[in-house]
Amino acid sequence: MKMISVENITKTYGEKELFNDISFTISERDRVGLIGVNGTGKSSLLKIVAGVDLPDSGEILTPKNYTISYSEQEPDLDPHMTVLDQVFAGDAPVLVLLREYEQALIQMNKEPENQGFQEKLFELQKRMDALNAWDASTNAKSILTKLGIADFNKKIGELSGGQKKRVALAQSLIQSPDLLILDEPTNHLDYDSVKWLEEYLGRYQGALLLVTHDRYFLDRVTNRMFELEGGQLYSYKGNYAAFLEAKAIREENDAATIEKQKNLYRRELEWIRRGAKARTTKQKARIQRFESLDHQLASVKSSEKLDLSLSGSRLGKQVFELKSASKKYGDQVILNDFDLLVKPGDRMGIIGRNGSGKSTLMNVLAGKIPLDSGEVIIGQTVKVAYYTQESEDMDENKRMIEYLKETAQVVETSDGKTISAAQMLERFLFPSYTHGTPIRKLSGGEKRRLYLLKILMSEPNVLLLDEPTNNLDTQTLTVLEDYLEDFPGVVITVSHDRYFLDKVADQLIILNGNGLIDSFYGNYTEYLEKEAEKSIVQEKAAAPIQKEREKPKKKKLSYNEQREWDGIEDAIAGVEARLEEIAKEMTNTGSDFEKAQKLMNGEAELNEKLEHLIERWTYLSELVE
């Protein structure tokens, strides 16, 4: 059994220790989901396992010829390559062989009589057979299509960020490695693509290690869970649901230990405030122990259930109204004479395929772009906070607490209490010892979390959230969902995350493309179930008609057909026997390219004949029955 073993690895960035002396193994058919708050080192761990980065200490052991494919969160692709060239640009043996074969074909076309080129091409053909590489191009195109990429010859530089991510994902999938590593694979994928990817990974024969915020995806794909927390790695058997249950039990068991730590912390705090009169070894040890406890308990406090019931500004009866709204870009129609009424308390989710205009509709509501025709009416009391897919420009040299205080020093809760900016940071999973950290030292996910918190601190009464789940960890999403549950205003969100939509939206706006827009009252899962039921009903309704059309009239075999039927099985057996002979002869041709070429041509003709015979056998057998 092939297995990768990670032994005692440690990684730090500057003063920040991501993980310390962690070990684990991943075996064949393991489906491992890695979770943890943004900034704990999930992407760093993936890079180390993939061989893209090195640990400070420890080692990674793999068998000989063990292959790993890594699809990173922000792929670095060649802007001058075409989509198909980029997909085949990996280092996997099958991709290297395909490039060699394509190059050999070019050489042969230039010099068809060159004996050396002929021998090289023949050798590559045998290697292609051995690796079953002939279908790689077809597989690549199929995978790209399923991921929503239709133009294979388009330059990478002309693609959007989401399209580049999907090309990089296709490049990893086609390699079929022993270990497939995926960092946020569902980002920028619509529901159909995510569903296809779930099914694809279900059939995948190798091992899988992935980071994703999509909890339904995580639950359906994984059979093991790793959690990075406080520099340590915790391992759980089962999927995401099993992890939640196991973690709840672990935290209950840890409750007594935590209470003891808190009591010890109080005594240490009292001692440290008195100050050490002399720096003896014993006193230094106590200081170090206090600092360790301070760090541990900050993590404990940040992981407790958070109350984020902020008051928000008063919202009147009128929110948004679109009247006969129309918008298009070139020939692409986004809105066509569209009417929409948004009322106080509404929880709306906007769904649709990539490119259907979801972000455009959000920008219209936010007043960022004008309509071509129609009217947008915004209530006088509306105070919008708009969380976009692109974070606003942050001053990287500012500290987190300073950045947040630019919006508000304190905010008011729904019960009239006030919360300081520092308390809000803690409640949003930033421990107190990190508040003075410059923004430049934060991970990408931590920056997104800070940006989201700043928006919420503005005390809006209407929230527009465009793909809020991208690049946020599952724990932050739980905090956000709890906040939205008690939020007194209006929430309108664009998301492909089924779990998130189920929790925050009770009505949907469905953009079908070309200006066709439907609505649905209920959550996302209910909508998908209704659509599935509708498809089944349509198939059943069409089935009798289809059967009647396709049902052939019974007739007897003609004289010639009877003669053909009597001899067709012998004919098939004869062709199959000759194909076996050719296969044996081809292995003994050596460097005789001319003979090999004749055998290959004969093989192709026989395969065509065999296919025709099988089609005739199928047809005649139906008449006989």
Secondary structure, DSSP 8 states (H G I E B T S, - for coil): --EEEEEEEEEEETTEEEEEEEEEEEETT-EEEEE--TTSSHHHHHHHHHTSS--SEEEEE--TT--EEEE-SS----TTSBHHHHHT-S-SHHHHHHHHHHHHHHHHHH-TT-HHHHHHHHHHHHHHHHHT-TTHHHHHHHHHHHTT---TTSBGGGS-HHHHHHHHHHHHHHT--SEEEEESTTTT--HHHHHHHHHHHHH--SEEEEE-S-HHHHHHH-SEEEEEETTEEEEEES-HHHHHHHHHHHHHHHHHHHHHHHHHHHHHHHHHHH--SS--HHHHHHHHHHHHHHHHHHHHHHHS-----B------S--EEEEEEEEEETTEEEEEEEEEEE-TT-EEEEEE-TTSSHHHHHHHHTTSS--SEEEEEE-TT--EEEE-SS-----TTSBHHHHHHTT-SEEEBTTS-EEEHHHHHHHTT--GGGTT-BGGGS-HHHHHHHHHHHHHHT--SEEEEESTTTT--HHHHHHHHHHHHH--SEEEEE---HHHHHHH-SEEEEEEETTEEEEEES-HHHHHHHHHHHHHHHHHHHHHHHHHHH--------HHHHHHHHHHHHHHHHHHHHHHHHHHHHHT-TT-HHHHHHHHHHHHHHHHHHHHHHHHHHHHHHHH-
